[in-house]
Amino acid sequence: MATKIAHMREATYSPELSVASATDLYLAAKRLFDIVFSAILLVVLAPLMALIALAIRLDSPGPVIFRQKRVLGGQLTDGLHPERHVFEFWKFRSMYHNADEKLHQQHMAQLINNHNAQGAAPKMHKLAHDPRVTRVGRWLRKTSLDELPQLVNILRGEMSFVGPRPPIPYEVIEYKPWHLRRLAVAQGLTGLWQVKGRNDLSFDEMVQLDIEYVRRRSLWLDLKILLATLPAILFCRGVR
């Protein structure tokens, strides 16, 4: 994997070279799947989401839904001005209301740019003992239930069930040119990174898996990723 990543670092972003040939049938089927199953899950999971909302409100003051600007997949081709290519990303709030983003911004800059003397990069773990996270929020993050509101993003067409995770604009500013390849397709709720290592991988390894998905994407690969996601969540593989 290290050899593949080193090779990619030398490449510049090119949508034509990095995106798998996607037929109209694949894109239509993928979108239909997203609409139908996001709508079904929003109905089926409504009682659970209501209980989560109640737990959040009882645990700390503030809104139940955390809204954040994320970069829209398939829109950014040059790495410049990521704040112009965004959508409103939804999650259940897992932090105290109005928590400062600077701590996370510094953390992401270190994950993307820092390597030790041997060239090894830190793993994609979340901030340890993050003081911004609430009691309920820690449980939501561990179980990935904080991600459920993104079913709305999927239904609206801003995301897909499968694809690279949508980054925050200040993360994209730190990207190397080859990192931008992960933004060439619709961003997703789950992907190869989540089922092949999650937080046990470095940032560059995560991007390499995202690019692998971009190159190989198909309905069969999407299905395999979806089927592998549930046990990854149930057994909290790679969670920190």
KAGIQUI-V838863 format. One record per residue. OMEGA is omega in degrees with one decimal (* if undefined). NEAR is the number of other C-alpha atoms within 8 Angstrom. Layout:
[[OMEGA NEAR] [OMEGA NEAR]]
This chain:
[[-179.7 5] [179.1 5] [178.8 6] [-178.7 8] [179.1 11] [178.7 8] [-178.6 8] [-179.2 8] [-178.2 10] [-175.8 7] [174.3 8] [-176.3 7] [176.2 12] [-178.9 8] [-177.9 9] [-176.6 5] [-169.4 5] [-176.7 12] [177.4 10] [177.7 8] [-176.4 4] [178.9 8] [176.6 6] [-180.0 6] [178.6 6] [-177.9 10] [179.1 9] [179.9 8] [179.4 8] [179.9 9] [178.5 10] [177.7 8] [-179.1 8] [-177.9 12] [-174.7 10] [-173.4 8] [174.9 8] [177.8 12] [179.2 10] [-178.0 8] [177.5 10] [178.4 10] [-176.4 7] [-175.7 7] [-178.7 8] [178.5 9] [178.4 7] [-179.9 7] [177.1 9] [177.9 8] [178.0 8] [178.9 8] [178.9 10] [179.9 8] [179.7 9] [-178.9 13] [-179.9 11] [-175.3 7] [-177.3 9] [179.5 8] [178.1 8] [-179.1 7] [178.6 8] [-177.1 9] [174.1 9] [-179.6 10] [-176.0 8] [176.9 7] [176.1 11] [-177.5 12] [-176.7 14] [-179.1 15] [177.9 12] [-176.5 9] [-173.4 8] [-176.5 13] [-176.8 10] [179.7 6] [-177.9 11] [175.5 6] [179.6 6] [-179.2 13] [179.6 8] [-176.2 5] [-172.0 10] [169.9 11] [-180.0 9] [-176.0 8] [-176.9 10] [170.7 13] [166.5 12] [-177.9 13] [178.5 13] [179.3 14] [174.5 9] [-177.0 12] [179.6 8] [176.2 4] [-177.8 7] [-179.1 5] [-174.2 6] [-179.8 6] [179.0 7] [178.9 8] [177.8 10] [179.6 8] [-179.5 9] [178.0 9] [178.1 11] [179.7 8] [-175.9 13] [-169.1 10] [-172.1 7] [172.8 9] [179.6 9] [-175.9 7] [179.4 5] [179.4 5] [-179.8 6] [-179.3 7] [177.5 11] [179.8 9] [-176.0 10] [178.5 11] [174.8 9] [179.1 6] [178.6 7] [177.8 6] [179.8 4] [-177.0 6] [-178.5 5] [-173.7 7] [-180.0 10] [178.0 12] [178.0 7] [-179.4 10] [179.1 13] [177.9 10] [179.1 8] [-179.3 11] [-178.8 10] [-178.4 10] [-177.8 10] [178.9 9] [176.9 9] [-177.6 13] [-173.7 10] [179.5 10] [178.1 11] [170.8 12] [176.1 11] [176.6 10] [179.3 12] [-179.9 14] [-179.4 12] [178.3 7] [179.6 8] [179.2 11] [174.0 15] [175.4 13] [-176.6 10] [178.4 12] [176.3 16] [179.3 16] [-178.4 9] [-178.9 11] [173.8 8] [-178.7 9] [-178.4 12] [172.8 8] [-176.3 11] [178.0 11] [-179.6 9] [-174.1 9] [165.1 11] [-178.6 7] [-177.3 11] [177.6 12] [-175.0 10] [180.0 14] [-178.9 13] [-178.6 11] [-172.8 14] [-178.9 15] [177.5 11] [178.6 13] [-170.9 15] [176.9 13] [178.3 13] [-178.4 14] [-179.1 15] [-179.6 12] [-177.2 12] [-175.2 10] [-178.3 11] [175.8 6] [177.9 10] [-175.3 13] [174.7 12] [-178.4 9] [174.7 10] [178.4 12] [-179.6 12] [177.7 10] [176.1 10] [-179.4 11] [179.5 10] [178.0 10] [176.9 10] [179.2 14] [175.6 11] [177.4 8] [-179.9 11] [-178.6 15] [-171.3 9] [-168.8 8] [179.6 10] [177.7 8] [179.7 8] [178.4 6] [176.8 9] [-179.3 10] [179.7 8] [179.1 8] [179.0 13] [-179.7 12] [-179.7 7] [-175.9 9] [-176.1 11] [177.7 8] [178.0 7] [178.8 11] [-177.0 10] [-178.4 7] [174.7 6] [-179.4 9] [177.6 8] [-179.2 8] [176.0 8] [* 7]]
